[in-house]
Amino acid sequence: MFSTNFYTLLYNIQRFYHICGLVKTKLKLAQIDKGDILEVLLSEGEPLDNVPRSAEE
């Protein structure tokens, strides 16, 4: 039998600049299990524009 327990994690990096926030997001993505969801809170401007796009890569 397979486990279907997936988790949603909230990660607040609003105080970090783009490159630091991107690195922290990629590190956190590497730590979570496949199927889990990582919600990242970002500051407006450059981080909000660039981190989601860069994290997909």
C-alpha atoms as an extended CHARMM CRD file, in Angstrom:
* protein
*
        57  EXT
         1         1  MET       CA              0.0000000000        0.0000000000        0.0000000000  PROA      1               0.0000000000
         2         2  PHE       CA              1.2830000000        3.4560000000       -0.9080000000  PROA      2               0.0000000000
         3         3  SER       CA              1.2930000000        6.4300000000        1.4200000000  PROA      3               0.0000000000
         4         4  THR       CA             -0.4870000000        9.5060000000        0.1220000000  PROA      4               0.0000000000
         5         5  ASN       CA              0.6090000000       11.8560000000        2.8880000000  PROA      5               0.0000000000
         6         6  PHE       CA              1.8130000000       15.0260000000        1.2060000000  PROA      6               0.0000000000
         7         7  TYR       CA              2.6460000000       18.2360000000        2.9980000000  PROA      7               0.0000000000
         8         8  THR       CA              2.4560000000       21.9260000000        2.2000000000  PROA      8               0.0000000000
         9         9  LEU       CA              5.3150000000       23.9250000000        3.6820000000  PROA      9               0.0000000000
        10        10  LEU       CA              5.2800000000       27.7060000000        4.0630000000  PROA      10              0.0000000000
        11        11  TYR       CA              8.6490000000       29.4360000000        3.6660000000  PROA      11              0.0000000000
        12        12  ASN       CA              8.9210000000       33.1770000000        4.3300000000  PROA      12              0.0000000000
        13        13  ILE       CA             11.9470000000       34.7760000000        2.6510000000  PROA      13              0.0000000000
        14        14  GLN       CA             10.5800000000       38.3050000000        2.3460000000  PROA      14              0.0000000000
        15        15  ARG       CA             13.5960000000       39.8130000000        4.0940000000  PROA      15              0.0000000000
        16        16  PHE       CA             16.1350000000       38.4140000000        1.5860000000  PROA      16              0.0000000000
        17        17  TYR       CA             17.3040000000       39.9050000000       -1.6780000000  PROA      17              0.0000000000
        18        18  HSD       CA             16.8200000000       38.0500000000       -4.9600000000  PROA      18              0.0000000000
        19        19  ILE       CA             19.9610000000       35.9210000000       -5.1740000000  PROA      19              0.0000000000
        20        20  CYS       CA             19.9410000000       34.9610000000       -1.4970000000  PROA      20              0.0000000000
        21        21  GLY       CA             16.2110000000       34.1950000000       -1.6610000000  PROA      21              0.0000000000
        22        22  LEU       CA             16.7260000000       32.0930000000       -4.7730000000  PROA      22              0.0000000000
        23        23  VAL       CA             19.5030000000       30.0650000000       -3.1540000000  PROA      23              0.0000000000
        24        24  LYS       CA             17.4540000000       29.5320000000        0.0190000000  PROA      24              0.0000000000
        25        25  THR       CA             14.4340000000       28.4670000000       -2.0490000000  PROA      25              0.0000000000
        26        26  LYS       CA             16.4390000000       25.9550000000       -4.0930000000  PROA      26              0.0000000000
        27        27  LEU       CA             17.9830000000       24.5100000000       -0.9090000000  PROA      27              0.0000000000
        28        28  LYS       CA             14.5380000000       24.1320000000        0.6650000000  PROA      28              0.0000000000
        29        29  LEU       CA             13.2030000000       22.4690000000       -2.5120000000  PROA      29              0.0000000000
        30        30  ALA       CA             16.0250000000       19.9370000000       -2.3130000000  PROA      30              0.0000000000
        31        31  GLN       CA             15.0000000000       19.0750000000        1.2580000000  PROA      31              0.0000000000
        32        32  ILE       CA             11.3100000000       18.3470000000        0.7150000000  PROA      32              0.0000000000
        33        33  ASP       CA              9.8280000000       15.0710000000       -0.4940000000  PROA      33              0.0000000000
        34        34  LYS       CA              8.4770000000       14.5620000000       -3.9960000000  PROA      34              0.0000000000
        35        35  GLY       CA              4.8060000000       15.4960000000       -4.0130000000  PROA      35              0.0000000000
        36        36  ASP       CA              5.0980000000       18.0360000000       -1.2050000000  PROA      36              0.0000000000
        37        37  ILE       CA              4.2390000000       21.6610000000       -1.9260000000  PROA      37              0.0000000000
        38        38  LEU       CA              6.4870000000       24.5740000000       -0.9940000000  PROA      38              0.0000000000
        39        39  GLU       CA              4.7450000000       27.9490000000       -0.6990000000  PROA      39              0.0000000000
        40        40  VAL       CA              7.2950000000       30.7730000000       -0.7060000000  PROA      40              0.0000000000
        41        41  LEU       CA              6.4690000000       34.2730000000        0.5270000000  PROA      41              0.0000000000
        42        42  LEU       CA              8.4800000000       36.8580000000       -1.4310000000  PROA      42              0.0000000000
        43        43  SER       CA              8.9080000000       40.6130000000       -1.3480000000  PROA      43              0.0000000000
        44        44  GLU       CA              7.4380000000       42.6340000000       -4.1870000000  PROA      44              0.0000000000
        45        45  GLY       CA              9.6230000000       43.6910000000       -7.0720000000  PROA      45              0.0000000000
        46        46  GLU       CA             12.6150000000       41.7580000000       -8.3400000000  PROA      46              0.0000000000
        47        47  PRO       CA             12.3110000000       38.7680000000       -5.9700000000  PROA      47              0.0000000000
        48        48  LEU       CA              8.6450000000       38.2550000000       -6.8680000000  PROA      48              0.0000000000
        49        49  ASP       CA              9.4650000000       38.5410000000      -10.5710000000  PROA      49              0.0000000000
        50        50  ASN       CA             12.5630000000       36.3380000000      -10.6720000000  PROA      50              0.0000000000
        51        51  VAL       CA             12.5780000000       33.7050000000       -7.9040000000  PROA      51              0.0000000000
        52        52  PRO       CA              9.5370000000       31.7120000000       -9.1280000000  PROA      52              0.0000000000
        53        53  ARG       CA             10.8770000000       31.6020000000      -12.6910000000  PROA      53              0.0000000000
        54        54  SER       CA             14.3840000000       30.6350000000      -11.5630000000  PROA      54              0.0000000000
        55        55  ALA       CA             13.1160000000       27.9760000000       -9.1360000000  PROA      55              0.0000000000
        56        56  GLU       CA             11.2940000000       26.1850000000      -11.9740000000  PROA      56              0.0000000000
        57        57  GLU       CA             14.5870000000       25.6630000000      -13.8200000000  PROA      57              0.0000000000
